[in-house]
Amino acid sequence: MPGRTRPIDKLATAAAKCSKESSLYGKCILADYNNVRKDMCINEFMKLKECYLKAYKQR
């Protein structure tokens, strides 16, 4: 089907647009990586998720 974008391509594009959010989430996890637990960085994760979803839906 010409003109159709594969889901993995859309995800890659979305990830590229969310580098700031990815970096903040990574830094949060890295700050205490020996003691990672559920919801440790929930605020950063939610911002990253929102960015991915917004960027993913733009195409």
Secondary structure, 3 states (H helix, E strand, C coil): CCCCCCHHHHHHHHHHHCHHHHHHHHHHHHHCHHHCCCCCCHHHHHHHHHHHHHHHHCC
